[in-house]
């Protein structure tokens, strides 16, 4: 029997470790003697860093804690494999293959988003080229929910729930003085507005909801934005706005680039986006007679293990298991996707898709789900997102704080 | 039987509504026919805005939701009553007294922090001067924990728990790439570092804890700070720092004033503090060869109703009840304080203190509780704070989100 290896890549989520637990338990159940974990993804593995998870996770409580520990247990990376045609690429791929063969690995799992699926895509293609029998399967995760093919991605439900909950709390907080106030909340999502749209979930019979939602899918006009806020404040003193970090002007520049912040670029060429809410809050404060506040939800929206969707945690675990099933049944170069059967009652299953349909593509929020003046989400979006935030998985509190599990000296 | 009135003032907390519930139920139990609520504190009351809470809270579930709803149910204000010696002051005080007499109010409760106790202090003094039999009692609340006399203030425990939890999550998140990174987390607290110190609670056998804590009680040196970070990074790539929004240079200027942000001033002369973490993150990025990130915990640290300390919620309710008991027994011009009996087992009771001992004074973190190089809290602080974050009060989740109660059209 061959061994299995699994890695985590890209930005952490609250539930990516639940997928890791799903892969680990399914691989063990199917007879893998060793389930290895790459430390810091493929980058760390190329440096010879990995652990034998079989030796670490011996108690069921450890697995339970793993499911409830946010961020990536094995560490992550943002490492882009060279194109197969690049000079020196063959050495890198052969290095990986040799390392996998040394560990007698037959099944390779990579949990991640767009960029991570690019890694699986390239490894599977190289594997085929050299006739390797190692199976490469992708396990989807990303709070951004921007992977194609899959109905939604594990990680999104918990992030959406976090955003819905804290928007309700921010709205309650912002209303206390009854004075003119504009609160601008900056939410993650570079090009896809799924997370920002989740602010719409706050509206209910106990909450008036956010007053405006600005998605990156809709070209942003600073002057029109200010004018909309001015008009809104004629009727309502206290305005709360959810804005994507990735809103862009019609000429393609990010709004945050109008600020004076430094914007670093990562290995995949993505600019660090920050300062959108602050820029807009300052602009409004200068243009209108109102106080303003900006709130960046920042990393908490992706790592709030204390506030997860049980639906999401469960599905994250399931896609891990489905990936193992697929690999052990001989599939390679594919990603597990979630397929929604129905909304009410909510039912969802898994299916497989060739990874080439997924890698490096982005799924955006359909503009038909946005209202006419591009300020609110329609019911179609609520129907889509509502099932994904249902139910809770309470952390295991010890001494008043959620207990986690982490990879210390072993790494 | 006279009626009671209650107001909420100053910044909201996650548990200030639990004190409101405590006042309401105790006043009703002691026979008050009407328990009125001032809308937006004394400022709204002077505009004739109040509600009859007796007509609103008819079901026990409403009270239960009130306890679990963050922010100030009745709305708040930052209104400073004039000094009795000020020109025109008598008219304001007479206006308030006349309005109270019209409603047949015999018991007046104000839930708030330093500035709110100033209001109670002045009203009680004026009441005595004119021989009024209205009883004025202060109910403490502030996440800042900076009220004197009381062992701690309701609101602090939940905010400290929130900070402990999210610091653990931020530390997990920040460690995933294994690369050089400095994360600076900005925490509330203008002059007192109680909240920032709570970051020390994150350290446990499942978490390495924050690498540095910067309190406002300790003069801040930008150069020495950068040098400390440089030295730390020689041993550990990934550094997480908790810094108070109120850290000051030796010349008294706030560090955030070194940034280019606008800093408005409120009615009590307090400057709005923001941008400390961003300024420090930018400074480090320029000085050292490392990536940096700044995270402002912002309003969430005071309004995260989804993550409260049950100990705190219970004590907030108790001080409300104790205030009613005191007023109905004839006390006036006093504040309810919490008195700790023991740490292990944790026991705490209430007592009364003349409000003049409290108003406008600030209790700071004792420097004996900080280590030699002013970077970490000692065990004395942990012993103090640990009991206050114990146990949870789960929100009532409906449709995946915590249910709240709010004052809509009635206000």
Interface residues (C-beta under 8 A of the other chain):
Chain A: X8 X12 X39 X40 X44 X69 X70 X71 X72 X75 X76 X77 X78 X161 X164 X165 X166 X168 X169 X170 X172 X173 X174 X175 X176 X177 X178 X201 X202 X204 X206 X207 X260 X262 X264 X282 X285 X291 X293 X295 X296 X298 X299 X300 X302 X303 X304 X305 X306 X307 X309 X386 X389 X390 X391 X392 X394 X397 X398 X399 X400 X401 X402 X403 X404 X405 X406
Chain B: X12 X39 X40 X44 X69 X70 X71 X72 X75 X76 X77 X78 X161 X164 X165 X166 X168 X169 X170 X172 X173 X174 X175 X176 X177 X178 X201 X202 X204 X206 X207 X260 X262 X264 X282 X285 X291 X293 X295 X296 X298 X299 X300 X302 X303 X304 X305 X306 X307 X309 X386 X389 X390 X391 X392 X394 X397 X398 X399 X400 X401 X402 X403 X404 X405 X406
